[in-house]
Each structure stands twice: as C-alpha cells, then as structure tokens.
Amino acid sequence: MALYAGIDCGTQGTKVVIVDGDRGDILGEGHAAHRLISDASGRREQLAEWWVAALIEAFRLAISQAQVNPLDIQALGVSGQQHGFVPLDEQGKVLYPVKLWCDTETQQENDFLIQQLGGAKGAVEQLGLLPATGYTASKILWFKKHHPELWPRLHSVLLPHDYLNFWLTGERVAEYGDASGTGLFNVRTRQWDRRTVELIDNSGRLWNALPRLQNAESCIGTLNAQAAATLGLSSSTRVSTGGGDNMMAAIGSGNISAGKVTMSLGTSGTLFAWSGEPVESQSATIAGFCSSNNGWLPLICTMNVTSATLSVQQLLKEDVAGFNSLLAQSSPGAGGIEMLPFFNGERVPQLPHAHASLHNLNSDNFTRANLCMATVESATYGLRYGIDLFRRQGIGVREIRLTGGGSRSACWRQIVADVMACPVVCLSVKETAALGAAIQAMWATALAQEPQQDATALLAELCQRFVSLDQSTCTRPDAERQVQYEGLYQRYLQRLQQTYPEVTL
C-alpha cells in the first residue's frame, strides 16, 4: 500500500491526514492545538517548538485512526501559515518566538519599508505586490531594531512550513509560493529581491540568511534519523517542498487552472484563483503571490465573515443551528436593514480603523431574523467586492469552491451564489491545505521516480483523482434573487462610500 501524509500547521493547530495513494481515500486524521502569545500591542507569536510537539501528536493520532503501518508512508508534504518569521542561528536554534501573520506590532517598520521603496507605486514596481504589515519583511526589521544582541547570530530566515521541513530533513530551503509572501521576493522573476533586502540590512547578513529556492514539484530530501524515529517512519520517506497554506489549499481544492475561485467563509474571508501570469494591483487589495504549481495565486482577504456572524450569534445567545434557523426566516434585503460588518476593521477595502454599524432600523424590521440576514449579506458583499476586483484584473470566475464553517449553511451558499452570480459548490474534504500537501508529496515523488513526465498534466490527474466536490451542495443562482441582490449590493456600496469616502469603487 502506497501511503502519503499531508501536514497543515495553522495558527490554531496542526492537522495531519493519511492518504491512500492508490484509492484516494483519507484513511486517518489527527489534530493538536497551538497556544498563542498575544497582548494589546498587536503582538501575536508562537514558539516553534509548539509546532513540532503538535506535529508529533497529530501524526500519532492520524496513524492510530488510519490503523496502518507508518513504514508504508512514502512521502509527506507540509503546509504552513504564511508570513511568519523563524530566525535560526548556525546550529539551527530558534533565536526568538515566531511572529505570526496576524502580528501587527511591526506596522511602523512596514510603513518605513514602503516609504523607502518609493511608496505603494514604488513597492509594486520593485516587487510586483505591496507588502502588508503581516508580511515577513517588517518582522525582520523589527527583530533587528529591538534585539540587536541577537542579530549577529542570525544565520537563517525561515517561514513556518520551512521550519518544519528543516526539523524533518535538516534542509534550509524555501519554495516560490510561500516565499512570495515575505515582502523580500519579486513575484515576476521568482527571485529574492536584493534591493529590498538591503533596505533592512546592507551588511550581507540578511541576504546570506535567505534560504535557497526550490521548485514546488520537487523533493527537498528524506527524513533525518531523529524525525524518522520520532514519527515511526522510514528514513527513506521523501519530503516535498510543501508551501504556504493558501498555496496548498489551492491544490487541495483543485484550483490549479484558470476559471475557478476558492472562497473561504471562515473567521476571515479568503478568495484566490490561479493565473498563468503575474497579477499586479496598485494597492494592497490583491496579493499577487506565486502559486505552488508554477503559476500565480492572486489572493484577497477580508476580515469579517464568520467572526461577524459569531458576534451576532453570541449577542442573540444562539448556537449555529439556531442562527441558521433565524437566517432562513428572513428574506433578501433583511427588511431594509443595512450593515457594515467591520467588527475587526477591514483589509479589503483598506479600512483598518473602521467599525461595524447598522442602518435603516425601524420598529418593524428590527427582528432577530433580519439581524442575522443583514450580517450574512454584508459579509458576502465584502467578498463580492473582492470578486469584482478580480474581474477588473481579467480573472475569470466560472465556479466558486467554498470552504470554511459558513459554507455548511445551505442558506448562506444560496446567498453567495445569488450575490456573486456564479455557481458554488463545497469540497468533500474539508482539510484542503493538508490534502493539498499530500497531493504535492505524491506529485514530487512521481516526478522523482519518472522525471520525464509532464509535471502539469500529472498534477491535473492527481487533483482529478483526489479532489472531489460534494455535489449535494452545488448551488446555482436564482435568476430573480440575482437581480434583486445586484440592486442590494449597489445600495451597500453607496452606504460604504457615504460612511468611508476614501473607499474607491
């Protein structure tokens, strides 16, 4: 039996899936939670050793559930949360807690870097995208500024998934997809950008600390003796390059060619698509990352999706089932109630200091059901704003593949289909990033064994075999509601611009 493992190291925990490479079944899954270091300054950090401990525990649970011999696992791939900064010394010791993608303590450093690059326009010209505060570059500058005693010991800069690869193999490498989210990388040329690096450090230390880049369809090595013994695997088990969680979720949702959009209705909302050429935006709205299958992965993130619905759910003292029951009792337009759902500020459009607000309340429409509907509609309008940005960049949208907790609601799926004027469908496997990492491991292993194969065609064949759609969730736009929602969405845009005149429509 040919088995493969996919690992996804996220913010909240690490997941492992064991996949049967012959039949395509997921035989076992495991999960272990992570803690979070946070405070009011915007600090959001984790210890890299927590990831290793969670990986070991999740692997043990997945093997136990699968009831397989771990020695049958031929290869594994790692997906990881993007943008984190893991500083290593020469011996491989982590010098400082890992600043995560959601850390905002480095905003001042990011503003400085963008200013030095010539503002937003200059940054896009230099890198092909505009670095955000959450990217790795500003974290490195912050580390140099605030911990000068540690800077001389910096030997390697790794991202979270790179660090787990290092623990597994001893290799310090990066791949193009995850590297493109550092703010140190030119997404057009797929190379580290020396000018940007030297704005942070012109001594050569940082430049020499950047890992070598490797193609996503290749293996970086095999397990070292310690990792093999700890996980109960063979030391001949291959490790693929892995990638960022969005890049691996693209593979795990079969989003490897033009026309599809993967949309996550999670705490935040994520949209990404595949492109055969770089996609550039003059603002931070579209992150023009590289994909992990030799293309590009334009991505948009909104901050208020199930985080907004959860706030209302808790206010009404309802569980998810109760919230969805109320949602079904309302109708498009929520009786006239409008909401701007910015409970956590907003990234797209760029309104970091925005607040949530309700409008057009009266004694008739102010009901629990309408409040639920207004929240779901406004969160969906935020994602429609992102879809429109994609379309303006020439990114076609023929099908939306939904993930995240919100996608489990049939009412919400219908609203998405109507608002986006596009069919939507959920995936059979919910852990798309972990599945994508396992598929990438199969891809890299097959190419290592038979290098003459067509890499693009092989990945397409693997995704066709291993990525399945839950046809029971397939939802098409209702013609009448689609027209109705187009008018409601335009009304939302008017409210948005009235409240925040700086927003460009």
C-alpha positions as CSV (number, residue, x, y, z in Angstrom):
1,M,0.0,0.0,0.0
2,A,1.4,3.4,-1.0
3,L,0.6,6.0,1.7
4,Y,1.2,9.7,1.8
5,A,0.9,12.2,4.6
6,G,-0.2,15.9,4.5
7,I,0.6,18.2,7.3
8,D,-1.0,21.6,7.9
9,C,0.5,23.9,10.6
10,G,-2.1,26.7,11.1
11,T,-2.5,29.4,13.7
12,Q,-4.8,27.4,15.9
13,G,-3.3,23.9,15.5
14,T,-1.6,21.3,13.3
15,K,-3.6,18.8,11.3
16,V,-2.3,15.6,9.7
17,V,-4.1,13.5,7.1
18,I,-3.0,10.0,5.9
19,V,-4.0,9.4,2.3
20,D,-4.2,6.1,0.3
21,G,-2.2,6.9,-2.8
22,D,-3.9,4.0,-4.7
23,R,-7.5,4.6,-4.0
24,G,-7.5,8.3,-3.0
25,D,-9.2,7.8,0.4
26,I,-8.3,9.7,3.5
27,L,-7.6,6.9,6.0
28,G,-6.9,8.9,9.1
29,E,-6.8,12.4,10.5
30,G,-5.2,13.9,13.6
31,H,-5.2,17.4,15.2
32,A,-3.3,19.1,18.0
33,A,-3.9,22.6,19.2
34,H,-1.4,25.5,19.5
35,R,-1.2,28.2,22.1
36,L,-0.9,31.9,21.2
37,I,1.2,34.6,22.8
38,S,-0.7,37.9,22.4
39,D,-1.1,41.4,24.0
40,A,-2.6,44.8,23.3
41,S,0.4,46.0,21.4
42,G,-0.6,43.7,18.5
43,R,1.9,41.0,19.4
44,R,0.9,37.6,18.1
45,E,3.6,34.9,18.5
46,Q,4.1,31.2,18.9
47,L,7.1,29.1,19.9
48,A,8.4,26.9,17.0
49,E,8.8,24.0,19.5
50,W,5.0,24.0,19.9
51,W,4.6,23.3,16.2
52,V,6.9,20.3,16.5
53,A,5.1,18.9,19.5
54,A,1.7,19.4,17.8
55,L,3.1,17.7,14.6
56,I,4.2,14.6,16.6
57,E,0.9,14.4,18.4
58,A,-1.3,14.9,15.3
59,F,0.8,12.3,13.4
60,R,0.3,9.8,16.2
61,L,-3.4,10.3,16.2
62,A,-3.7,10.1,12.4
63,I,-1.7,6.9,12.3
64,S,-3.9,5.4,15.1
65,Q,-7.1,6.3,13.3
66,A,-5.9,5.0,10.0
67,Q,-4.7,1.7,11.5
68,V,-1.8,1.5,9.0
69,N,1.9,0.7,9.3
70,P,3.7,4.1,9.2
71,L,6.6,2.5,7.4
72,D,4.3,2.3,4.4
73,I,4.3,6.2,4.1
74,Q,6.3,7.0,1.1
75,A,6.4,10.8,1.3
76,L,4.9,13.7,3.1
77,G,4.3,17.4,2.4
78,V,3.9,20.4,4.8
79,S,1.5,23.3,4.6
80,G,2.1,26.2,6.9
81,Q,0.6,29.5,7.9
82,Q,2.2,32.2,5.7
83,H,4.4,35.2,6.6
84,G,5.8,34.0,10.0
85,F,9.4,34.8,10.8
86,V,11.5,32.0,12.2
87,P,15.1,33.2,12.9
88,L,17.7,30.4,13.3
89,D,21.3,30.5,14.4
90,E,24.0,28.5,12.7
91,Q,23.3,25.4,14.8
92,G,19.6,25.6,14.0
93,K,18.4,27.0,17.3
94,V,15.4,29.4,17.1
95,L,16.5,32.8,18.4
96,Y,13.2,34.3,19.2
97,P,9.4,33.5,19.4
98,V,7.9,33.4,15.9
99,K,6.0,36.5,14.9
100,L,2.9,35.3,13.0
101,W,0.9,36.6,10.0
102,C,-1.6,38.3,12.3
103,D,1.1,40.2,14.3
104,T,0.6,44.0,13.9
105,E,3.4,45.1,16.2
106,T,5.6,45.9,13.2
107,Q,3.3,48.4,11.4
108,Q,5.9,51.2,11.9
109,E,8.6,49.1,10.3
110,N,6.4,48.2,7.4
111,D,5.5,51.8,6.8
112,F,9.2,52.6,6.7
113,L,10.0,49.9,4.2
114,I,7.2,51.0,1.8
115,Q,8.4,54.6,2.1
116,Q,12.0,53.6,1.3
117,L,10.7,51.6,-1.8
118,G,9.0,54.8,-3.1
119,G,5.5,54.4,-1.7
120,A,2.9,51.9,-2.8
121,K,3.7,52.5,-6.5
122,G,7.4,52.0,-6.0
123,A,6.9,48.8,-4.0
124,V,4.7,47.3,-6.7
125,E,7.2,48.3,-9.4
126,Q,10.0,46.7,-7.3
127,L,8.3,43.5,-6.0
128,G,5.1,43.1,-8.0
129,L,3.0,43.4,-4.9
130,L,2.6,45.8,-1.9
131,P,3.9,44.3,1.4
132,A,1.4,44.4,4.2
133,T,2.3,44.7,7.9
134,G,1.7,41.0,8.4
135,Y,4.4,40.0,5.8
136,T,7.8,38.8,7.0
137,A,10.0,41.7,5.9
138,S,8.8,44.1,8.6
139,K,9.2,41.4,11.2
140,I,12.8,41.1,10.3
141,L,13.4,44.8,10.6
142,W,11.6,44.9,13.9
143,F,13.8,42.0,15.2
144,K,17.0,43.8,14.1
145,K,15.9,47.0,15.8
146,H,14.6,45.6,19.0
147,H,17.0,42.8,19.6
148,P,20.5,43.9,18.4
149,E,22.1,41.4,20.7
150,L,20.6,38.6,18.7
151,W,21.1,40.0,15.2
152,P,24.7,38.9,14.9
153,R,23.7,35.3,15.5
154,L,21.1,35.3,12.7
155,H,22.1,32.6,10.2
156,S,18.8,31.5,8.5
157,V,15.4,33.1,7.9
158,L,12.7,30.5,7.5
159,L,8.9,30.6,7.2
160,P,6.8,28.3,9.4
161,H,6.5,25.5,6.9
162,D,10.2,25.8,6.0
163,Y,11.0,25.3,9.7
164,L,9.0,22.1,9.9
165,N,10.8,21.0,6.7
166,F,14.1,21.8,8.5
167,W,13.1,19.7,11.5
168,L,12.1,16.8,9.3
169,T,15.1,16.9,6.9
170,G,17.8,19.3,8.2
171,E,17.5,21.2,4.9
172,R,17.0,25.0,5.0
173,V,15.1,25.7,1.8
174,A,12.1,27.7,0.5
175,E,9.7,27.4,-2.4
176,Y,8.3,30.2,-4.6
177,G,4.7,30.3,-3.4
178,D,5.4,30.8,0.3
179,A,8.4,32.9,-0.3
180,S,6.3,35.4,-2.3
181,G,4.5,36.4,0.9
182,T,7.7,37.6,2.6
183,G,7.9,41.1,1.1
184,L,11.5,40.2,0.1
185,F,10.6,38.5,-3.1
186,N,10.0,39.6,-6.7
187,V,6.9,37.7,-7.8
188,R,7.6,38.4,-11.5
189,T,11.1,37.0,-11.6
190,R,10.6,34.5,-8.7
191,Q,13.8,35.6,-7.0
192,W,14.8,37.2,-3.7
193,D,15.0,41.0,-4.2
194,R,18.4,42.3,-3.2
195,R,17.4,46.0,-3.1
196,T,14.6,45.4,-0.6
197,V,16.7,43.1,1.5
198,E,19.4,45.7,1.7
199,L,16.9,48.3,2.9
200,I,16.7,46.2,6.1
201,D,20.4,45.1,6.3
202,N,23.2,46.1,3.8
203,S,25.9,44.1,5.6
204,G,25.1,40.9,3.7
205,R,23.9,39.0,6.8
206,L,20.3,39.0,5.8
207,W,21.0,38.3,2.2
208,N,23.1,35.2,3.2
209,A,20.4,34.1,5.6
210,L,17.7,33.7,3.0
211,P,17.2,30.0,2.1
212,R,17.8,28.7,-1.4
213,L,14.6,28.4,-3.5
214,Q,13.4,25.2,-5.0
215,N,10.6,24.2,-7.4
216,A,7.4,23.1,-5.8
217,E,7.2,19.8,-7.7
218,S,10.5,18.6,-6.2
219,C,11.5,16.8,-3.1
220,I,13.9,18.6,-0.7
221,G,15.2,15.3,0.8
222,T,14.3,12.5,3.0
223,L,13.7,12.3,6.8
224,N,16.6,12.7,9.1
225,A,17.2,9.9,11.6
226,Q,15.7,11.8,14.6
227,A,12.5,12.8,12.8
228,A,12.1,9.3,11.3
229,A,12.5,7.7,14.7
230,T,10.2,10.2,16.5
231,L,7.4,9.7,13.9
232,G,7.9,6.0,13.4
233,L,8.6,6.4,9.7
234,S,11.4,5.1,7.4
235,S,14.4,7.3,6.9
236,S,13.8,6.9,3.2
237,T,10.5,8.8,3.4
238,R,10.6,11.7,1.0
239,V,9.6,15.3,2.0
240,S,8.3,17.6,-0.7
241,T,8.9,21.3,-0.7
242,G,5.5,22.0,0.8
243,G,4.2,25.5,0.7
244,G,2.0,28.2,2.3
245,D,-1.4,27.2,3.5
246,N,-3.2,29.1,0.7
247,M,-1.0,27.6,-1.9
248,M,-1.6,24.1,-0.6
249,A,-5.3,24.8,-0.2
250,A,-5.4,25.7,-3.9
251,I,-4.0,22.3,-4.8
252,G,-6.3,20.6,-2.3
253,S,-9.3,22.3,-3.8
254,G,-8.3,21.6,-7.4
255,N,-7.8,25.2,-8.1
256,I,-4.8,24.8,-10.4
257,S,-6.1,26.3,-13.7
258,A,-8.0,29.4,-14.7
259,G,-11.7,30.0,-14.1
260,K,-12.1,28.7,-10.6
261,V,-12.1,30.7,-7.4
262,T,-11.7,29.1,-3.9
263,M,-13.6,31.1,-1.3
264,S,-13.3,30.6,2.4
265,L,-16.2,31.5,4.6
266,G,-14.1,31.3,7.7
267,T,-13.3,33.7,10.6
268,S,-11.9,36.0,7.8
269,G,-12.8,35.6,4.1
270,T,-10.2,34.5,1.6
271,L,-10.5,34.5,-2.2
272,F,-7.9,33.1,-4.5
273,A,-7.6,32.0,-8.1
274,W,-4.9,30.6,-10.4
275,S,-3.3,32.7,-13.1
276,G,-0.7,31.9,-15.8
277,E,0.9,35.3,-15.4
278,P,1.6,37.8,-12.6
279,V,-1.4,39.7,-11.4
280,E,-0.4,43.1,-10.0
281,S,-2.5,45.6,-8.1
282,Q,-1.6,49.2,-7.3
283,S,-2.8,48.7,-3.7
284,A,-2.7,46.0,-1.1
285,T,-6.1,44.7,-2.1
286,I,-4.8,41.9,-4.3
287,A,-1.8,40.0,-3.1
288,G,-0.2,38.7,-6.3
289,F,1.5,35.7,-4.8
290,C,3.1,32.9,-6.8
291,S,1.3,29.5,-6.7
292,S,2.9,26.2,-5.7
293,N,2.3,24.8,-9.2
294,N,4.4,27.1,-11.3
295,G,1.8,29.8,-11.8
296,W,0.5,32.7,-9.7
297,L,-2.1,32.9,-7.0
298,P,-3.8,36.3,-6.7
299,L,-5.4,36.4,-3.3
300,I,-7.8,38.7,-1.4
301,C,-8.5,38.6,2.3
302,T,-11.4,40.3,4.1
303,M,-11.5,40.4,7.9
304,N,-15.2,40.0,8.8
305,V,-17.0,36.8,7.8
306,T,-17.9,34.2,10.5
307,S,-16.2,36.5,13.0
308,A,-19.1,38.9,12.3
309,T,-21.8,36.2,12.4
310,L,-20.4,34.8,15.6
311,S,-20.7,38.2,17.3
312,V,-24.4,38.4,16.4
313,Q,-24.9,34.7,17.3
314,Q,-23.4,35.3,20.8
315,L,-25.5,38.5,21.2
316,L,-28.7,36.5,20.5
317,K,-27.5,33.6,22.6
318,E,-28.0,31.2,19.7
319,D,-25.9,28.2,18.6
320,V,-25.0,27.7,14.9
321,A,-28.2,25.8,14.2
322,G,-30.3,28.5,15.9
323,F,-28.6,31.2,13.9
324,N,-29.2,29.3,10.6
325,S,-32.8,28.8,11.5
326,L,-33.3,32.5,12.0
327,L,-31.5,33.2,8.8
328,A,-34.0,31.1,6.9
329,Q,-36.9,33.1,8.3
330,S,-35.7,36.3,6.7
331,S,-35.6,37.3,3.0
332,P,-33.2,39.1,0.7
333,G,-32.6,42.7,1.9
334,A,-33.2,41.9,5.6
335,G,-36.4,44.0,5.7
336,G,-34.3,47.1,4.7
337,I,-31.6,46.7,7.4
338,E,-28.1,47.5,6.1
339,M,-24.9,46.6,7.9
340,L,-21.3,47.5,7.5
341,P,-19.7,44.4,9.2
342,F,-16.4,45.8,10.2
343,F,-16.1,44.4,13.7
344,N,-12.4,43.9,13.2
345,G,-11.6,46.8,10.9
346,E,-11.2,45.8,7.3
347,R,-8.3,44.9,4.9
348,V,-10.3,45.0,1.6
349,P,-11.2,47.8,1.2
350,Q,-8.4,49.2,3.3
351,L,-10.2,50.4,6.4
352,P,-8.1,49.2,9.4
353,H,-9.8,51.5,11.9
354,A,-13.4,51.0,10.7
355,H,-16.2,49.9,13.0
356,A,-19.4,47.9,12.4
357,S,-22.6,49.8,12.0
358,L,-26.4,49.2,11.4
359,H,-28.6,51.4,9.3
360,N,-32.3,51.8,8.5
361,L,-33.7,50.2,11.6
362,N,-37.3,50.7,12.5
363,S,-39.9,49.0,14.8
364,D,-41.0,46.6,12.1
365,N,-37.7,45.4,10.6
366,F,-35.6,45.1,13.8
367,T,-36.0,41.4,14.3
368,R,-33.6,38.6,15.2
369,A,-34.0,37.0,11.8
370,N,-33.3,40.2,9.9
371,L,-30.3,41.0,12.0
372,C,-28.9,37.5,11.1
373,M,-29.7,38.1,7.4
374,A,-28.1,41.6,7.4
375,T,-24.9,40.2,8.9
376,V,-24.6,37.3,6.4
377,E,-25.5,39.6,3.5
378,S,-22.9,42.3,4.4
379,A,-20.1,39.7,4.9
380,T,-21.0,38.3,1.5
381,Y,-21.0,41.8,-0.1
382,G,-17.4,42.2,1.2
383,L,-16.4,39.1,-0.7
384,R,-18.3,40.3,-3.8
385,Y,-16.2,43.5,-3.6
386,G,-13.2,41.2,-3.8
387,I,-14.6,39.2,-6.7
388,D,-15.2,42.5,-8.6
389,L,-11.6,43.4,-8.1
390,F,-10.6,40.0,-9.6
391,R,-12.8,40.6,-12.6
392,R,-11.4,44.0,-13.2
393,Q,-7.9,42.4,-13.3
394,G,-9.2,40.0,-16.0
395,I,-9.6,37.0,-13.7
396,G,-12.5,34.9,-14.9
397,V,-14.9,33.4,-12.4
398,R,-16.9,30.4,-13.7
399,E,-17.2,28.4,-10.4
400,I,-16.7,29.2,-6.8
401,R,-15.4,26.3,-4.5
402,L,-16.5,27.1,-0.9
403,T,-14.7,26.1,2.3
404,G,-14.9,27.2,5.9
405,G,-17.6,27.0,8.5
406,G,-20.0,29.3,6.8
407,S,-20.2,27.1,3.7
408,R,-22.1,24.4,5.8
409,S,-25.2,26.7,5.7
410,A,-27.4,26.0,2.7
411,C,-29.0,29.5,3.1
412,W,-25.5,31.1,3.0
413,R,-24.5,29.1,0.0
414,Q,-27.6,30.3,-1.9
415,I,-26.8,33.9,-0.9
416,V,-23.2,33.6,-2.2
417,A,-24.4,32.1,-5.5
418,D,-27.0,34.9,-5.9
419,V,-24.7,37.8,-4.9
420,M,-21.8,36.5,-7.0
421,A,-24.0,35.5,-9.9
422,C,-22.0,32.3,-10.1
423,P,-22.5,28.6,-9.2
424,V,-20.9,27.5,-5.9
425,V,-20.1,24.1,-4.5
426,C,-18.3,22.7,-1.4
427,L,-15.5,20.2,-1.3
428,S,-15.9,16.7,0.1
429,V,-12.7,17.0,2.1
430,K,-12.7,20.0,4.5
431,E,-8.9,20.0,5.3
432,T,-7.9,21.3,1.8
433,A,-4.5,22.5,2.9
434,A,-3.4,19.2,4.4
435,L,-4.9,17.3,1.4
436,G,-3.0,19.7,-0.9
437,A,0.2,19.0,0.9
438,A,-0.3,15.2,0.5
439,I,-1.1,15.6,-3.2
440,Q,2.0,17.7,-3.7
441,A,4.0,14.9,-2.0
442,M,2.6,12.4,-4.5
443,W,3.4,14.8,-7.3
444,A,7.0,15.2,-6.3
445,T,7.5,11.5,-5.6
446,A,6.1,10.5,-9.0
447,L,8.4,13.0,-10.8
448,A,11.4,11.9,-8.8
449,Q,10.7,8.3,-9.9
450,E,10.0,9.2,-13.5
451,P,11.4,12.7,-14.3
452,Q,10.3,12.6,-18.0
453,Q,6.6,13.0,-17.1
454,D,4.7,16.2,-17.9
455,A,4.5,17.9,-14.5
456,T,1.4,20.0,-15.3
457,A,-0.6,17.1,-16.7
458,L,0.5,14.8,-13.8
459,L,-0.8,17.3,-11.1
460,A,-4.0,17.8,-13.0
461,E,-4.5,14.0,-13.0
462,L,-3.8,13.8,-9.3
463,C,-6.2,16.6,-8.4
464,Q,-8.9,14.9,-10.6
465,R,-8.4,11.7,-8.6
466,F,-8.1,13.1,-5.1
467,V,-10.2,16.3,-5.1
468,S,-13.9,15.6,-5.1
469,L,-16.8,18.0,-5.0
470,D,-19.8,17.5,-2.7
471,Q,-22.5,17.6,-5.4
472,S,-25.2,17.8,-2.8
473,T,-24.0,21.3,-2.0
474,C,-24.0,22.5,-5.6
475,T,-26.0,25.8,-5.7
476,R,-26.8,27.9,-8.7
477,P,-28.0,31.5,-8.7
478,D,-31.7,32.0,-8.7
479,A,-32.5,34.4,-11.6
480,E,-35.0,36.6,-9.6
481,R,-32.9,36.8,-6.5
482,Q,-29.7,37.5,-8.5
483,V,-31.3,40.7,-9.9
484,Q,-32.6,41.6,-6.5
485,Y,-29.2,41.2,-4.9
486,E,-27.5,43.2,-7.6
487,G,-29.6,46.2,-6.5
488,L,-28.9,45.5,-2.8
489,Y,-25.2,45.2,-3.4
490,Q,-25.2,48.6,-5.2
491,R,-27.0,50.0,-2.2
492,Y,-24.3,48.5,0.1
493,L,-21.6,50.2,-2.0
494,Q,-23.4,53.5,-1.7
495,R,-23.6,53.1,2.1
496,L,-19.9,52.1,2.2
497,Q,-18.8,55.2,0.4
498,Q,-21.1,57.5,2.3
499,T,-19.6,56.3,5.5
500,Y,-16.0,56.0,4.3
501,P,-15.5,58.5,1.4
502,E,-11.9,57.3,1.0
503,V,-13.1,54.0,-0.5
504,T,-12.6,53.8,-4.3
505,L,-15.4,51.9,-6.0
